[in-house]
């Protein structure tokens, strides 16, 4: 509880310092302080995760805890890009603050066991893929807002990096996330017999559809120059489909296949 509260404070401070740097008010010292608080928050959250691993708490993992791990991975990825992509860093640190705050109140837990290394690999790669693709979705939203504001004379989004630079990071994240998601799907072949069971068929269909759409977006970008608002809309729609495929499992199990009392 203490570490979670500390994480909330550190990520919130990092967000405020990054906003200060974005507005060019004391930019240098604000940026330095944002790095210090961000790294301190990551170390604090890493300590908490290490403690949970040492306690063997992975047979009872809540959706918020899984999301917290995903946020931790996203923050590790963004560190080298903070200076050139303040907007993305602000979105992630603020999102991390919200997730840490929600973790103080979560009660529902999702049980899973890892009887084979293939299932462990599938769970790990799924969380990593979700983290990177969620990060790409946040970047896509920022690109959409930046593109939309190009014709406006006064807009806060004009403080964001050039749209070409933002799109470059967006499609790099999308490509990396797509590769990790592909690995995740390949590891799931170890339990192919469960793909179309009543409890998991929706996850199989939605995750497979998201994989096809992500691949189609990357193909269209590379060969047909898909970019701008059109690309971001497709990316955000696909992210929603993937989110439903990943997080919908618990709801389906609880409410549609619950045994009567």
N, C-alpha and C positions, 0 to 999 in steps of 0.2 A: 504493500500500500504506500509506504514512504517513497520507494523508488518510482512508483507510477506518478505520484504527486510531483516529485522532482523532475521527471521527464516532461510533464505538462508545463511546468514553469520554464524549463530550459528551451523547449520547442517554441513556446509562446514568445519568449525573449528573442530567440533567433528570428522569428517572423517579424517582430517589431524592428529589429536592427536591419533586416533585409529591406523592409519598407522604407526605412530611413535612407538606406543606400540608394534605393530606387528613385527616391525623390531628390537625390543629390544634396542632402543636408548632412554635412559631416560624413561624406561618402566613405572616405578611407577608414576612419576609426569605426564607423558603423559596420562596414564590411568585415573588418578584423574581429569585432565583437560577435558578429553573426557566425563567423567560422568557429570561434571559441565555444559559444553556447551550443551550436549545432553538433560539434564533435563531442562536447560534454554530454549532450543528450543521447547521442548514439552510444557512447561508452556506458552511460547509465542504463539504457535499454538493453544493451548487450550483456551487461552484468545480470540484469533481471532474467533474460533468456537463458543465460548460462546456469543460473540457479534453478530454473524450471527444468532444464535438461538434467542437471545433477539429481533433482528430486524425482525424475522419471515421470513427469506429469503429462506425457504424450498419449496416454490412453484415454484421457478426457481433455479434449481440445475444443474450445468454443469458437464460434465464427469470429468473434471480436479478437480472440487471441491469434487466430490464423491471419486476420487482417493486420494485426499489430506486427507480426513477422513480415508480412508483405511490405508494410510501410518502412520497417527497418531496412529491408533490402533496397527499397527505392531511395532512401536517404543515403545509403552507401554509394549507390550509383551516381547520385546527383553531385556529390562532393567536388569532383573535378570540373563540373560545369557551372558552379555557383556564380562565379564572377561574370561569365558571359551570358548566363540565363537566370538572372535574378528573379524574373517572373515565375519560372518553373519552380525554383527553390522556395519562393514564398508560398506557392500553392501547396507544395509538399509538406513544408514545416507546419503550415496551418492545418492541413489534413491530419498530420501526425498528432497535433495537439488534440484535435477532436477525437481521434481513435483512442488515444491514451485516456482522455476524459471518459469515454464510453466504457472503457475497460474497468473503471471503478464501479460500474453499476450492473455489468452483465451477470446473468445467473444461469441462462440456458446453456447446456453443454452438449456437444456432439461427440459421441463415443466412436472411436475407431481403434482397431488393433493392427499391428504390422507383423503378421506371421511369416512374411517372406521379404527378402531384400528388394524384390521387384515392386512390392506394394509400397515399401518405404521410399524407393526411388521415385515412384509415381507421385506420392504425396509431396515430396520435396520439390520435384520439378514443376508440379502443378502450382505450388505456392509461389515459386520463383517466376514462373511464366505469368501468373496473375499479377504479381507485383510490377513486373516490367510493362505489361500491357495496360495496367491501370495507370501507370506513370505516363505511358504514351497517350492515353485517353485525356489525362489532365493537360498534356502538352497540346493535343488536338483542339481542346476547348479554347486554350489561349491563342492558338493560331487562328481559329475561327473568329475570335473577338478582335484580334489584330487586323485580320483581313477585312472585317466588317467596318472597322474604323478608318480605313484608308481614305475614304471620301469625306470624313469629318475633320473640320479644321481644328477643333479642340476636343480632345479625348484623353483620358488617363492612359489608354492603351498605346498612345504614341510614345510613352516612356518605355515600352517593351522593346526588346531587340529587333533588328530588321527581320522581316517575315521570312526571307530566304534562309537566314541562320536558324530561325525557329523550326522551319520545315525540315531542314537538314537533321536536326536533333530528333524531330518527330519520327522520321522514317528510319533513322538508325535504331531508335528504341523499338519501333514496330518490327523491324527485321530481326533484332535479337530476341524479342518476345515471341515472334512466330517460330523461330528455331527452337527455343526452349519448350514452347507448347507442342511442337512436333515430337520432341524427345519424350515429353510427358505422355502423349498419345501412344507412342511406340512402346513405352513401358507398360501401358495398360493392356497390351496384347497378352501379358502373362495371366490375366484373368478374363480372357475374352468371353468365357461362358456366362459372365455376369453382365455383359454389355446390354443385353436386351431383356433383363429381368424386370418385373414391374416396378421395382424400387429405383432402378437406375436408367431406364430407357430414355427418360426425358433428358438426363445429363448427357448420355451418349449422343443423342440427336442434336441438342443445343451446342455442345462443345464441338462436335464435328462440323456443324454449320458455321460456327464462329471461325474455326480453322480454315474452312474453304473461303470464307469472306475475307479473312486477313490475307490469305494467299492471293486472292483476286485483287485486292487493293494494291498489294506490292507489285503484282504483275502489271496492273494498269498504270501504276506510277512509273515503272521502269520502261515500259514499251510505249505507253500512250501519253505520258506526262501528266497523269492525274495529280492534282494538287489543289491548294486553296480550300474554299468553302466546301466544294463537292467531296474532296478527300476527307476532310474533317467530319462531315456529316456521316459518311460511311463508316469511319473509324469509331465514332461515338455510338452509332447503332449497333455495330458488331460488339463493342464493349458491353453494351446492355445485354445482348444475347449470351455472351460468355458469362457475365455476372449471374444471370438466371440459371445457367447450366451448372455453375459451381455452387452457388448458395441456395438454390432451390431444392437440393437433395433433402435437407433436413425438414423443410416444410412438407414435402411430399410424404416423407416417412412418418412424420408426426400426425398429419391431419387426414391423409388419404388412405394410409395403410395402418392406421392405429388399431390395435385390437380392442374390441368393446370391453368395458369393465364388467 
